[in-house]
Amino acid sequence: MEHFKAIGIKSIMTFAAVFLILGLGFQMTLGQVMILTVAISALSYPLGDLKVFPKAGNKVATLVDFTMVFGVIWLLGNVLVQNSASLIISGAIVAFAMAVGEYYFHKYIARIVLHRKYPFENHKY
């Protein structure tokens, strides 16, 4: 059950960042925003949050999440929109906003999903 809550939180956070920056600022359609949200959540939760984070810590996992978000926006954005010249800048902005949120989301993951009673003592979180 914790995984469903965590995926829900991550999806809402991802949708908010993508919609506010790319939907409103870059005029992407709601469908395009949803495609990017699903792709980012589907990749970054199992890879960044469940694989990298427990082994490498919060800083490395946040950097991996930044890279994944930027890569998905850049690759899928080129497919979804005609004028993709400003996707690099807007993708970096979305990735940065997501990285800030991911830093705190990883603390939630450690405590609730991974069941670490004292998740930040004697570890790289």
All heavy atoms as an XYZ file, in Angstrom:
976
protein
N       0.814     -1.201      0.000
C       0.000      0.000      0.000
C       0.859      1.267      0.000
O       0.483      2.266     -0.593
C      -0.937     -0.041      1.212
C      -1.966      1.019      1.203
S      -3.099      0.752     -0.151
C      -4.261      2.010      0.143
N       2.025      1.159      0.684
C       2.897      2.326      0.737
C       3.400      2.727     -0.648
O       3.586      3.902     -0.941
C       4.094      2.082      1.667
C       3.748      2.014      3.129
C       3.457      0.581      3.575
O       3.648     -0.352      2.770
O       3.035      0.399      4.721
N       3.624      1.716     -1.509
C       4.106      2.013     -2.857
C       3.062      2.798     -3.660
O       3.419      3.703     -4.410
C       4.481      0.730     -3.603
C       5.746      0.107     -3.113
N       6.987      0.673     -3.316
C       5.956     -1.034     -2.415
C       7.905     -0.091     -2.781
N       7.305     -1.133     -2.216
N       1.788      2.436     -3.500
C       0.736      3.159     -4.216
C       0.656      4.618     -3.770
O       0.493      5.516     -4.597
C      -0.625      2.474     -4.042
C      -0.732      1.165     -4.754
C      -0.930     -0.004     -4.046
C      -0.610      1.093     -6.134
C      -1.021     -1.221     -4.704
C      -0.700     -0.107     -6.793
C      -0.903     -1.274     -6.077
N       0.780      4.837     -2.471
C       0.780      6.207     -1.958
C       1.981      6.972     -2.487
O       1.866      8.129     -2.894
C       0.796      6.211     -0.428
C      -0.491      5.786      0.213
C      -0.339      5.827      1.724
C      -1.535      5.207      2.409
N      -1.358      5.170      3.870
N       3.144      6.327     -2.463
C       4.362      6.985     -2.920
C       4.282      7.310     -4.415
O       4.665      8.404     -4.840
C       5.579      6.109     -2.629
N       3.785      6.384     -5.202
C       3.635      6.635     -6.641
C       2.624      7.753     -6.876
O       2.810      8.598     -7.757
C       3.230      5.348     -7.389
C       4.406      4.362     -7.389
C       2.795      5.649     -8.818
C       4.063      2.981     -7.888
N       1.559      7.781     -6.087
C       0.577      8.859     -6.197
C       1.180     10.220     -5.877
O       0.967     11.195     -6.601
N       1.950     10.284     -4.806
C       2.606     11.543     -4.430
C       3.576     11.974     -5.523
O       3.607     13.130     -5.927
C       3.323     11.394     -3.077
C       2.300     11.231     -1.951
C       4.244     12.579     -2.804
C       2.901     10.798     -0.623
N       4.373     11.029     -6.012
C       5.350     11.344     -7.053
C       4.646     11.798     -8.330
O       5.082     12.743     -8.983
C       6.223     10.135     -7.346
C       7.289     10.432     -8.366
C       8.226      9.262     -8.479
C       9.462      9.649     -9.196
N      10.450     10.283     -8.353
N       3.557     11.150     -8.698
C       2.816     11.515     -9.910
C       2.206     12.907     -9.793
O       2.240     13.682    -10.754
C       1.730     10.482    -10.204
O       2.313      9.231    -10.470
N       1.663     13.224     -8.641
C       1.085     14.558     -8.436
C       2.178     15.622     -8.487
O       2.013     16.666     -9.126
C       0.304     14.612     -7.111
C      -0.962     13.767     -7.210
C      -0.028     16.051     -6.726
C      -1.664     13.518     -5.896
N       3.308     15.348     -7.843
C       4.424     16.288     -7.858
C       4.938     16.469     -9.296
O       5.206     17.590     -9.729
C       5.545     15.767     -6.954
C       6.770     16.635     -6.899
S       8.025     16.033     -5.748
C       8.529     14.513     -6.536
N       5.057     15.381    -10.026
C       5.536     15.440    -11.412
C       4.550     16.194    -12.292
O       4.947     17.054    -13.085
C       5.764     14.021    -11.957
O       6.674     13.332    -11.101
C       6.306     14.048    -13.368
N       3.261     15.879    -12.150
C       2.248     16.563    -12.954
C       2.274     18.066    -12.693
O       2.206     18.865    -13.629
C       0.851     16.006    -12.672
C      -0.224     16.723    -13.428
C      -0.471     16.429    -14.755
C      -0.975     17.722    -12.817
C      -1.456     17.107    -15.467
C      -1.953     18.406    -13.515
C      -2.195     18.094    -14.846
N       2.365     18.441    -11.424
C       2.371     19.872    -11.081
C       3.555     20.587    -11.725
O       3.394     21.652    -12.326
C       2.395     20.054     -9.567
N       4.736     20.007    -11.631
C       5.928     20.648    -12.205
C       5.836     20.719    -13.728
O       6.098     21.766    -14.330
C       7.189     19.896    -11.779
N       5.450     19.626    -14.351
C       5.382     19.594    -15.820
C       4.269     20.517    -16.315
O       4.459     21.264    -17.276
C       5.183     18.146    -16.324
C       4.916     18.113    -17.822
C       6.394     17.292    -15.995
N       3.119     20.497    -15.652
C       2.009     21.336    -16.096
C       2.321     22.818    -15.930
O       2.083     23.620    -16.835
C       0.729     20.984    -15.332
C      -0.447     21.828    -15.743
C      -1.072     21.631    -16.955
C      -0.901     22.843    -14.916
C      -2.146     22.423    -17.346
C      -1.969     23.637    -15.287
C      -2.598     23.426    -16.510
N       2.856     23.192    -14.774
C       3.126     24.608    -14.534
C       4.199     25.156    -15.468
O       4.092     26.289    -15.951
C       3.533     24.837    -13.082
C       2.421     24.671    -12.056
C       2.977     24.757    -10.643
C       1.329     25.702    -12.267
N       5.215     24.371    -15.737
C       6.323     24.881    -16.542
C       6.112     24.630    -18.037
O       6.242     25.540    -18.848
C       7.654     24.288    -16.055
C       7.912     24.772    -14.616
C       8.811     24.693    -16.974
C       8.957     24.009    -13.866
N       5.754     23.407    -18.402
C       5.599     23.100    -19.826
C       4.181     23.326    -20.328
O       3.997     23.724    -21.474
C       6.021     21.654    -20.108
C       7.490     21.336    -19.867
C       7.766     19.862    -20.111
C       8.373     22.194    -20.734
N       3.205     23.049    -19.491
C       1.819     23.233    -19.915
C       1.437     24.694    -20.033
O       0.943     25.140    -21.065
N       1.699     25.445    -18.993
C       1.346     26.864    -19.006
C       2.402     27.705    -19.712
O       2.075     28.608    -20.477
C       1.136     27.370    -17.579
C      -0.010     26.741    -16.797
C      -0.078     27.315    -15.386
C      -1.330     26.922    -17.512
N       3.662     27.412    -19.456
C       4.732     28.232    -20.023
C       5.087     27.891    -21.455
O       5.456     28.759    -22.236
N       4.985     26.620    -21.819
C       5.402     26.166    -23.145
C       4.209     25.779    -24.019
O       4.372     25.311    -25.127
C       6.368     24.987    -22.977
C       7.179     24.665    -24.180
C       8.109     25.554    -24.675
C       7.027     23.444    -24.806
C       8.870     25.232    -25.791
C       7.782     23.113    -25.913
C       8.713     24.017    -26.406
N       3.012     25.930    -23.493
C       1.759     25.622    -24.176
C       1.645     24.171    -24.649
O       1.141     23.888    -25.734
C       1.504     26.560    -25.374
C       0.826     27.855    -24.992
C       1.840     28.909    -24.579
O       2.926     28.972    -25.132
N       1.486     29.720    -23.609
N       2.114     23.246    -23.839
C       1.881     21.837    -24.140
C       0.444     21.512    -23.781
O      -0.111     22.080    -22.842
C       2.822     20.933    -23.340
C       4.179     20.788    -23.917
S       5.026     19.417    -23.100
C       6.407     19.243    -24.187
N      -0.135     20.581    -24.497
C      -1.511     20.185    -24.215
C      -1.551     19.326    -22.955
O      -0.522     18.802    -22.511
C      -2.109     19.393    -25.390
O      -1.401     18.149    -25.511
C      -2.034     20.177    -26.689
N      -2.745     19.163    -22.415
C      -2.905     18.332    -21.224
C      -2.505     16.888    -21.518
O      -1.908     16.214    -20.672
C      -4.346     18.414    -20.719
C      -4.633     17.745    -19.385
C      -3.781     18.350    -18.279
C      -6.100     17.858    -19.037
N      -2.805     16.413    -22.716
C      -2.412     15.062    -23.103
C      -0.900     14.893    -23.136
O      -0.366     13.876    -22.677
N      -0.203     15.882    -23.667
C       1.260     15.826    -23.699
C       1.847     15.872    -22.291
O       2.799     15.159    -21.982
C       1.813     16.981    -24.538
C       1.486     16.858    -26.014
C       1.787     18.130    -26.781
O       1.695     19.231    -26.245
N       2.130     17.971    -28.056
N       1.254     16.695    -21.443
C       1.698     16.772    -20.045
C       1.485     15.427    -19.356
O       2.348     14.948    -18.621
C       0.965     17.909    -19.303
C       1.199     17.833    -17.803
C       1.386     19.261    -19.842
N       0.351     14.784    -19.603
C       0.061     13.484    -18.994
C       1.032     12.412    -19.484
O       1.487     11.578    -18.694
C      -1.388     13.060    -19.287
C      -2.422     13.898    -18.562
S      -2.252     13.861    -16.766
C      -2.628     12.169    -16.414
N       1.356     12.418    -20.771
C       2.314     11.443    -21.311
C       3.668     11.614    -20.624
O       4.295     10.631    -20.203
C       2.438     11.587    -22.839
C       1.162     11.105    -23.515
C       3.646     10.820    -23.372
C       1.082     11.433    -24.991
N       4.126     12.843    -20.499
C       5.403     13.094    -19.834
C       5.347     12.699    -18.353
O       6.302     12.112    -17.825
C       5.797     14.566    -19.972
C       6.256     15.002    -21.355
C       6.400     16.515    -21.423
C       7.553     14.325    -21.732
N       4.236     12.988    -17.696
C       4.082     12.642    -16.284
C       4.158     11.138    -16.073
O       4.869     10.656    -15.181
C       2.747     13.182    -15.738
O       2.738     14.599    -15.858
C       2.532     12.790    -14.287
N       3.446     10.390    -16.891
C       3.448      8.929    -16.761
C       4.834      8.366    -17.054
O       5.337      7.502    -16.327
C       2.379      8.293    -17.689
C       2.537      6.791    -17.774
C       0.986      8.652    -17.196
N       5.485      8.861    -18.100
C       6.817      8.368    -18.461
C       7.831      8.659    -17.357
O       8.633      7.787    -16.985
C       7.268      8.981    -19.781
N       7.806      9.877    -16.839
C       8.753     10.247    -15.781
C       8.505      9.417    -14.521
O       9.442      8.867    -13.927
C       8.662     11.750    -15.469
C       9.212     12.570    -16.645
C       9.397     12.095    -14.175
C       8.907     14.048    -16.575
N       7.251      9.293    -14.115
C       6.934      8.531    -12.901
C       7.270      7.048    -13.066
O       7.797      6.423    -12.146
C       5.456      8.689    -12.542
O       5.171     10.029    -12.238
N       6.964      6.499    -14.236
C       7.212      5.078    -14.480
C       8.699      4.737    -14.499
O       9.092      3.638    -14.122
C       6.565      4.648    -15.793
N       9.524      5.665    -14.919
C      10.966      5.419    -14.938
C      11.642      5.755    -13.614
O      12.457      4.982    -13.107
C      11.630      6.239    -16.047
C      11.507      5.712    -17.452
C      12.101      6.711    -18.434
C      12.198      4.373    -17.584
N      11.328      6.910    -13.069
C      12.117      7.384    -11.935
C      11.741      6.732    -10.607
O      12.593      6.652     -9.717
C      12.044      8.903    -11.821
O      10.772      9.324    -11.466
N      10.513      6.251    -10.441
C      10.180      5.614     -9.160
C      10.934      4.292     -8.983
O      11.640      4.117     -7.989
C       8.673      5.420     -8.994
C       8.316      4.859     -7.634
C       8.406      5.655     -6.499
C       7.936      3.533     -7.481
C       8.115      5.142     -5.247
C       7.640      3.016     -6.235
C       7.728      3.822     -5.123
O       7.442      3.309     -3.878
N      10.818      3.347     -9.917
C      11.542      2.091     -9.682
C      13.060      2.226     -9.780
O      13.787      1.585     -9.019
C      11.005      1.148    -10.755
C      10.379      2.004    -11.773
C       9.984      3.280    -11.104
N      13.544      3.061    -10.670
C      14.993      3.173    -10.839
C      15.631      4.102     -9.808
O      16.540      3.710     -9.089
C      15.325      3.651    -12.250
C      14.929      2.699    -13.381
C      15.211      3.331    -14.733
C      15.649      1.387    -13.244
N      15.163      5.340     -9.764
C      15.787      6.324     -8.880
C      15.440      6.139     -7.417
O      16.305      6.226     -6.546
N      14.168      5.875     -7.136
C      13.715      5.850     -5.749
C      13.879      4.491     -5.071
O      14.126      4.431     -3.872
C      12.248      6.280     -5.661
C      12.036      7.696     -6.176
O      12.978      8.502     -6.069
O      10.948      7.988     -6.691
N      13.731      3.414     -5.815
C      13.816      2.093     -5.191
C      15.149      1.387     -5.414
O      15.505      0.503     -4.638
C      12.671      1.201     -5.692
C      11.259      1.686     -5.360
C      10.222      0.711     -5.870
C      11.098      1.904     -3.863
N      15.867      1.738     -6.465
C      17.162      1.092     -6.734
C      18.340      1.959     -6.307
O      19.177      1.527     -5.535
C      17.293      0.758     -8.233
C      16.295     -0.247     -8.726
C      16.616     -1.614     -8.218
C      15.622     -2.604     -8.802
N      15.590     -3.847     -8.084
N      18.420      3.171     -6.831
C      19.584      4.025     -6.581
C      19.559      4.598     -5.170
O      20.575      4.572     -4.469
C      19.668      5.157     -7.632
C      20.790      6.131     -7.302
C      19.852      4.582     -9.022
N      18.437      5.123     -4.752
C      18.352      5.810     -3.457
C      18.800      4.957     -2.271
O      19.636      5.403     -1.488
C      16.940      6.358     -3.242
C      16.711      6.901     -1.867
C      17.458      7.963     -1.383
C      15.751      6.343     -1.046
C      17.252      8.467     -0.110
C      15.533      6.836      0.222
C      16.290      7.898      0.700
N      18.293      3.731     -2.101
C      18.733      2.963     -0.922
C      20.228      2.614     -0.942
O      20.837      2.457      0.103
C      17.898      1.684     -0.989
C      16.736      2.021     -1.844
C      17.226      3.049     -2.815
N      20.811      2.506     -2.125
C      22.216      2.112     -2.212
C      23.179      3.283     -2.204
O      24.263      3.195     -1.634
C      22.429      1.290     -3.484
C      21.718     -0.036     -3.429
C      21.891     -0.823     -4.683
C      21.138     -2.127     -4.523
N      20.637     -2.660     -5.731
N      22.816      4.370     -2.865
C      23.760      5.470     -3.052
C      23.447      6.696     -2.211
O      24.277      7.588     -2.102
C      23.811      5.859     -4.530
N      22.259      6.791     -1.674
C      21.909      7.933     -0.841
C      21.108      8.993     -1.575
O      20.873      8.913     -2.782
N      20.720     10.012     -0.820
C      19.800     11.031     -1.308
C      20.412     11.918     -2.387
O      19.769     12.216     -3.390
C      19.304     11.884     -0.143
C      18.046     12.639     -0.479
O      17.525     12.577     -1.584
N      17.539     13.368      0.485
N      21.641     12.345     -2.205
C      22.244     13.266     -3.172
C      22.425     12.618     -4.539
O      22.101     13.220     -5.564
C      23.581     13.783     -2.652
C      23.437     14.700     -1.459
C      24.781     15.134     -0.928
C      24.594     15.951      0.343
N      25.872     16.305      0.941
N      22.924     11.407     -4.563
C      23.129     10.707     -5.835
C      21.782     10.407     -6.492
O      21.616     10.592     -7.698
C      23.948      9.419     -5.622
C      24.019      8.597     -6.897
C      25.337      9.745     -5.119
N      20.815      9.950     -5.714
C      19.493      9.636     -6.267
C      18.810     10.890     -6.810
O      18.136     10.834     -7.842
C      18.619      8.974     -5.206
N      18.992     12.019     -6.145
C      18.422     13.273     -6.633
C      19.063     13.668     -7.955
O      18.378     14.109     -8.886
C      18.587     14.382     -5.584
O      17.920     13.979     -4.380
C      17.996     15.692     -6.053
N      20.360     13.499     -8.068
C      21.059     13.782     -9.325
C      20.603     12.838    -10.439
O      20.394     13.262    -11.576
C      22.572     13.688     -9.128
C      23.436     14.015    -10.333
C      23.219     15.471    -10.767
C      24.895     13.770    -10.012
N      20.410     11.572    -10.110
C      19.907     10.600    -11.094
C      18.499     10.984    -11.527
O      18.168     10.928    -12.717
C      19.953      9.162    -10.513
C      19.170      8.192    -11.368
C      21.399      8.710    -10.371
N      17.662     11.383    -10.579
C      16.300     11.810    -10.923
C      16.318     13.048    -11.813
O      15.547     13.142    -12.769
C      15.476     12.085     -9.661
C      15.013     10.807     -8.993
O      14.739      9.827     -9.714
O      14.916     10.786     -7.755
N      17.185     14.012    -11.510
C      17.321     15.200    -12.363
C      17.663     14.784    -13.791
O      17.045     15.249    -14.750
C      18.418     16.116    -11.805
C      18.706     17.305    -12.687
C      17.986     18.474    -12.528
C      19.672     17.234    -13.681
C      18.238     19.579    -13.353
C      19.932     18.324    -14.502
C      19.215     19.501    -14.340
N      18.620     13.889    -13.936
C      19.049     13.436    -15.261
C      17.933     12.701    -15.986
O      17.713     12.910    -17.188
C      20.290     12.532    -15.119
O      21.282     13.238    -14.382
C      20.839     12.136    -16.462
N      17.207     11.837    -15.277
C      16.108     11.103    -15.909
C      14.992     12.039    -16.356
O      14.466     11.896    -17.462
C      15.550     10.041    -14.961
C      16.317      8.756    -14.993
S      15.456      7.401    -14.190
C      15.795      7.755    -12.487
N      14.609     12.981    -15.506
C      13.537     13.916    -15.857
C      13.939     14.737    -17.078
O      13.167     14.873    -18.034
C      13.177     14.830    -14.661
C      12.261     15.964    -15.084
C      12.533     14.022    -13.552
N      15.147     15.264    -17.060
C      15.627     16.050    -18.193
C      15.662     15.198    -19.468
O      15.219     15.644    -20.531
C      17.009     16.632    -17.910
C      17.541     17.447    -19.050
C      17.055     18.715    -19.294
C      18.513     16.926    -19.901
C      17.529     19.471    -20.360
C      18.997     17.659    -20.962
C      18.510     18.939    -21.194
N      16.155     13.986    -19.367
C      16.228     13.105    -20.534
C      14.868     12.761    -21.101
O      14.661     12.785    -22.321
N      13.915     12.441    -20.239
C      12.563     12.104    -20.710
C      11.923     13.312    -21.379
O      11.322     13.194    -22.450
C      11.689     11.582    -19.543
C      10.224     11.529    -19.942
C      12.169     10.215    -19.095
N      12.051     14.480    -20.763
C      11.450     15.683    -21.355
C      12.101     16.005    -22.691
O      11.433     16.329    -23.659
C      11.527     16.866    -20.385
C      10.566     16.634    -19.223
C      11.198     18.186    -21.090
C      10.671     17.633    -18.116
N      13.411     15.885    -22.756
C      14.105     16.212    -24.000
C      13.772     15.197    -25.105
O      13.444     15.582    -26.220
C      15.601     16.279    -23.748
C      16.370     16.730    -24.940
C      16.286     17.946    -25.560
C      17.312     15.968    -25.673
N      17.142     17.970    -26.628
C      17.785     16.774    -26.732
C      17.818     14.676    -25.525
C      18.728     16.328    -27.628
C      18.773     14.238    -26.427
C      19.204     15.061    -27.462
N      13.821     13.908    -24.788
C      13.556     12.886    -25.807
C      12.081     12.841    -26.215
O      11.758     12.898    -27.400
C      14.015     11.515    -25.312
C      15.516     11.341    -25.169
C      15.829     10.018    -24.492
C      16.198     11.431    -26.519
N      11.188     12.732    -25.239
C       9.757     12.673    -25.562
C       9.239     14.020    -26.050
O       8.345     14.073    -26.896
C       8.946     12.222    -24.353
C       8.702     10.734    -24.216
C       7.893     10.443    -22.968
C       8.057     10.131    -25.418
N       9.785     15.090    -25.520
C       9.360     16.421    -25.952
C       9.647     16.658    -27.420
O       8.857     17.285    -28.127
N      10.771     16.147    -27.901
C      11.087     16.267    -29.325
C      10.082     15.525    -30.188
O       9.820     15.920    -31.319
C      12.503     15.756    -29.605
C      13.549     16.757    -29.201
O      13.382     17.950    -29.391
N      14.634     16.268    -28.627
N       9.523     14.457    -29.673
C       8.517     13.692    -30.406
C       7.152     14.379    -30.325
O       6.404     14.394    -31.304
C       8.429     12.250    -29.852
C       7.285     11.481    -30.468
C       9.748     11.525    -30.054
N       6.844     14.967    -29.180
C       5.510     15.501    -28.935
C       5.266     16.895    -29.505
O       4.128     17.229    -29.827
C       5.213     15.529    -27.430
C       5.134     14.181    -26.727
C       5.012     14.373    -25.227
C       3.974     13.367    -27.257
N       6.284     17.723    -29.594
C       6.080     19.100    -30.046
C       6.889     19.381    -31.301
O       7.917     18.753    -31.542
C       6.443     20.143    -28.952
C       5.552     19.997    -27.744
C       7.888     20.046    -28.557
N       6.412     20.331    -32.094
C       7.088     20.688    -33.336
C       8.321     21.537    -33.068
O       9.392     21.265    -33.548
C       6.121     21.469    -34.252
C       4.798     20.787    -34.515
C       4.956     19.457    -35.241
O       6.030     19.055    -35.640
N       3.853     18.748    -35.395
N       8.159     22.605    -32.307
C       9.259     23.515    -32.022
C       9.908     23.090    -30.710
O       9.468     23.468    -29.636
C       8.754     24.953    -31.923
C       9.878     25.929    -31.651
O      11.044     25.586    -31.769
N       9.513     27.143    -31.294
N      10.967     22.322    -30.804
C      11.586     21.783    -29.594
C      12.863     22.514    -29.201
O      13.631     22.020    -28.401
C      11.875     20.297    -29.793
O      12.738     20.122    -30.892
N      13.074     23.697    -29.762
C      14.315     24.429    -29.481
C      14.422     24.829    -28.016
O      15.492     24.754    -27.427
C      14.413     25.658    -30.371
N      13.339     25.261    -27.406
C      13.416     25.709    -26.014
C      13.141     24.585    -25.017
O      12.997     24.847    -23.827
C      12.462     26.866    -25.786
O      11.184     26.537    -26.207
N      13.085     23.339    -25.488
C      12.890     22.221    -24.563
C      14.096     22.006    -23.658
O      13.956     21.497    -22.559
C      12.608     20.924    -25.330
C      11.155     20.638    -25.654
C      11.052     19.366    -26.468
C      10.321     20.526    -24.408
N      15.259     22.389    -24.109
C      16.448     22.196    -23.279
C      16.357     23.068    -22.028
O      16.550     22.582    -20.904
C      17.730     22.494    -24.078
C      17.902     21.438    -25.157
C      18.943     22.549    -23.173
C      19.046     21.686    -26.086
N      16.014     24.318    -22.202
C      15.917     25.223    -21.057
C      14.729     24.860    -20.174
O      14.862     24.734    -18.953
C      15.814     26.686    -21.529
C      17.122     27.090    -22.215
C      15.505     27.624    -20.364
C      17.056     28.395    -22.946
N      13.568     24.668    -20.788
C      12.384     24.349    -19.980
C      12.511     22.965    -19.348
O      12.049     22.754    -18.223
C      11.119     24.457    -20.823
O      11.199     23.641    -21.960
N      13.152     22.023    -20.034
C      13.385     20.703    -19.451
C      14.307     20.773    -18.243
O      14.099     20.080    -17.244
N      15.317     21.631    -18.331
C      16.221     21.812    -17.197
C      15.503     22.458    -16.016
O      15.758     22.102    -14.859
C      17.427     22.646    -17.616
N      14.594     23.375    -16.304
C      13.829     24.017    -15.226
C      12.923     23.002    -14.541
O      12.850     22.951    -13.309
C      13.031     25.223    -15.770
C      13.984     26.318    -16.234
C      12.064     25.756    -14.714
C      13.321     27.424    -17.019
N      12.233     22.182    -15.340
C      11.376     21.145    -14.764
C      12.223     20.165    -13.953
O      11.857     19.776    -12.841
C      10.577     20.401    -15.853
C       9.839     19.207    -15.268
C       9.601     21.318    -16.544
N      13.351     19.751    -14.515
C      14.217     18.792    -13.828
C      14.736     19.367    -12.513
O      14.816     18.654    -11.504
C      15.375     18.386    -14.738
N      15.072     20.648    -12.496
C      15.532     21.276    -11.259
C      14.404     21.325    -10.224
O      14.618     21.009     -9.045
C      16.063     22.686    -11.522
C      16.517     23.385    -10.281
C      17.731     23.054     -9.698
C      15.724     24.351     -9.676
C      18.147     23.682     -8.527
C      16.128     24.980     -8.511
C      17.348     24.644     -7.926
N      13.210     21.711    -10.652
C      12.067     21.759     -9.732
C      11.773     20.363     -9.178
O      11.502     20.201     -7.977
C      10.843     22.329    -10.445
N      11.852     19.367    -10.042
C      11.626     17.992     -9.598
C      12.721     17.534     -8.633
O      12.445     16.827     -7.672
C      11.562     17.049    -10.797
C      10.305     17.163    -11.615
S       8.848     16.623    -10.709
C       9.269     14.930    -10.384
N      13.958     17.920     -8.897
C      15.065     17.517     -8.024
C      14.886     18.070     -6.620
O      15.169     17.373     -5.626
C      16.398     17.970     -8.620
N      14.412     19.292     -6.512
C      14.144     19.878     -5.191
C      13.070     19.057     -4.473
O      13.221     18.690     -3.302
C      13.727     21.358     -5.306
C      13.238     21.902     -3.978
C      14.882     22.195     -5.839
N      11.998     18.742     -5.189
C      10.942     17.924     -4.591
C      11.414     16.511     -4.281
O      11.039     15.930     -3.254
N      12.243     15.939     -5.143
C      12.749     14.587     -4.944
C      13.604     14.482     -3.695
O      13.598     13.455     -3.016
C      13.563     14.129     -6.156
C      12.741     13.816     -7.380
C      11.931     12.547     -7.255
O      12.281     11.672     -6.445
O      10.947     12.424     -7.985
N      14.362     15.506     -3.393
C      15.204     15.490     -2.198
C      14.356     15.208     -0.953
O      14.725     14.406     -0.097
C      15.953     16.816     -2.066
C      16.903     16.843     -0.909
C      18.158     16.269     -1.011
C      16.538     17.434      0.298
C      19.044     16.286      0.056
C      17.410     17.453      1.367
C      18.657     16.879      1.246
O      19.521     16.898      2.311
N      13.206     15.852     -0.871
C      12.315     15.642      0.269
C      11.485     14.377      0.115
O      11.166     13.708      1.098
C      11.420     16.864      0.472
C      12.236     18.070      0.838
C      12.542     19.043     -0.102
C      12.749     18.222      2.119
C      13.323     20.143      0.227
C      13.531     19.311      2.460
C      13.814     20.266      1.501
O      14.603     21.335      1.838
N      11.151     14.024     -1.114
C      10.402     12.792     -1.368
C      11.225     11.571     -0.951
O      10.663     10.595     -0.427
C      10.030     12.716     -2.854
C       9.255     11.493     -3.223
C       7.952     11.315     -2.798
C       9.826     10.508     -4.022
C       7.230     10.183     -3.143
C       9.116      9.388     -4.381
C       7.815      9.218     -3.937
N      12.524     11.612     -1.144
C      13.369     10.494     -0.738
C      13.341     10.283      0.770
O      13.433      9.150      1.244
C      14.809     10.713     -1.207
C      14.957     10.628     -2.681
N      15.945     11.307     -3.361
C      14.256      9.958     -3.628
C      15.833     11.047     -4.642
N      14.817     10.238     -4.831
N      13.202     11.339      1.527
C      13.085     11.208      2.977
C      11.789     10.481      3.340
O      11.766      9.666      4.256
C      13.173     12.571      3.642
C      14.544     13.196      3.479
C      14.639     14.552      4.134
C      16.037     15.100      3.907
N      16.309     16.280      4.711
N      10.719     10.783      2.601
C       9.452     10.080      2.786
C       9.618      8.602      2.430
O       9.155      7.727      3.158
C       8.367     10.734      1.923
C       7.084      9.947      1.855
C       6.136     10.042      2.866
C       6.817      9.101      0.784
C       4.964      9.320      2.812
C       5.652      8.379      0.720
C       4.728      8.485      1.735
O       3.576      7.763      1.676
N      10.286      8.335      1.327
C      10.509      6.956      0.886
C      11.276      6.174      1.963
O      10.931      5.041      2.281
C      11.300      6.926     -0.450
C      10.447      7.455     -1.595
C      11.810      5.525     -0.775
C       9.300      6.562     -1.979
N      12.315      6.778      2.507
C      13.122      6.096      3.523
C      12.289      5.748      4.752
O      12.382      4.633      5.271
C      14.305      6.969      3.924
N      11.477      6.667      5.180
C      10.715      6.479      6.413
C       9.495      5.582      6.217
O       9.267      4.664      6.995
C      10.303      7.842      6.969
C       9.820      7.821      8.390
C       9.517      9.222      8.934
N       8.431      9.861      8.209
C       8.579     10.870      7.340
N       9.762     11.373      7.102
N       7.550     11.389      6.727
N       8.711      5.824      5.171
C       7.429      5.143      5.019
C       7.535      3.874      4.176
O       7.005      2.828      4.550
C       6.380      6.102      4.414
C       6.232      7.363      5.269
C       5.046      5.406      4.207
C       5.770      7.126      6.685
N       8.189      3.948      3.044
C       8.226      2.800      2.128
C       9.308      1.803      2.524
O       9.079      0.602      2.552
C       8.426      3.272      0.665
C       8.543      2.095     -0.280
C       7.276      4.178      0.243
N      10.493      2.293      2.841
C      11.596      1.397      3.199
C      11.618      1.044      4.684
O      12.437      0.241      5.117
C      12.934      2.024      2.792
C      13.086      2.331      1.304
C      14.419      3.005      1.044
C      12.934      1.077      0.462
N      10.727      1.658      5.467
C      10.548      1.365      6.896
C      11.834      1.510      7.704
O      12.179      0.660      8.514
C       9.971     -0.031      7.099
C       8.670     -0.235      6.406
N       7.521      0.387      6.803
C       8.344     -0.966      5.308
C       6.534      0.037      5.994
N       7.001     -0.784      5.081
N      12.514      2.598      7.485
C      13.703      2.884      8.282
C      13.263      3.714      9.473
O      12.763      4.828      9.320
C      14.729      3.665      7.455
C      15.112      3.001      6.165
C      16.214      1.980      6.412
N      16.374      1.054      5.318
C      17.116      1.260      4.253
N      17.765      2.380      4.120
N      17.219      0.330      3.330
N      13.414      3.160     10.676
C      12.958      3.859     11.868
C      13.722      5.162     12.061
O      13.151      6.202     12.348
C      13.124      2.968     13.097
C      12.525      3.569     14.339
C      12.545      2.592     15.476
C      11.904      3.215     16.695
N      11.925      2.328     17.835
N      15.022      5.112     11.897
C      15.866      6.301     11.958
C      16.616      6.386     10.628
O      17.778      6.025     10.547
C      16.843      6.225     13.127
C      16.147      6.042     14.446
C      16.155      4.812     15.088
C      15.471      7.100     15.023
C      15.497      4.644     16.291
C      14.805      6.943     16.230
C      14.828      5.707     16.858
O      14.178      5.550     18.042
N      15.937      6.834      9.578
C      16.491      6.687      8.231
C      17.721      7.529      7.935
O      18.431      7.235      7.001
C      15.331      7.109      7.330
C      14.493      7.997      8.172
C      14.649      7.491      9.572
N      18.012      8.534      8.716
C      19.082      9.441      8.334
C      20.292      9.365      9.258
O      21.200     10.143      9.130
C      18.549     10.870      8.254
C      17.307     10.926      7.433
C      16.095     11.223      8.006
C      17.347     10.616      6.086
C      14.947     11.241      7.248
C      16.202     10.629      5.319
C      15.006     10.943      5.898
N      20.269      8.447     10.190
C      21.418      8.263     11.059
C      22.346      7.220     10.458
O      21.913      6.164     10.031
C      20.964      7.815     12.457
C      20.227      8.902     13.207
C      19.830      8.457     14.593
O      20.311      7.402     15.050
O      19.042      9.166     15.209
N      23.626      7.532     10.411
C      24.659      6.600      9.941
C      24.416      6.120      8.508
O      24.687      4.987      8.186
C      24.772      5.400     10.879
C      25.108      5.815     12.292
O      25.878      6.761     12.472
N      24.545      5.152     13.261
N      23.886      6.975      7.681
C      23.711      6.637      6.267
C      23.860      7.865      5.412
O      23.833      8.970      5.902
C      22.345      5.991      6.032
C      22.308      5.182      4.773
N      22.099      5.745      3.547
C      22.494      3.871      4.544
C      22.139      4.812      2.613
N      22.383      3.676      3.194
N      23.967      7.671      4.129
C      24.226      8.751      3.203
C      22.990      9.579      2.841
O      23.065     10.386      1.957
C      24.808      8.191      1.901
C      26.085      7.484      2.050
C      26.516      6.998      0.695
C      27.296      5.743      0.782
N      27.600      5.180     -0.497
N      21.866      9.351      3.469
C      20.659     10.082      3.090
C      20.882     11.545      3.304
O      20.267     12.380      2.892
C      19.435      9.623      3.874
C      19.090      8.180      3.694
C      18.940      7.349      4.777
C      18.937      7.656      2.433
C      18.616      6.035      4.624
C      18.610      6.324      2.279
C      18.450      5.522      3.378
O      18.124      4.228      3.212
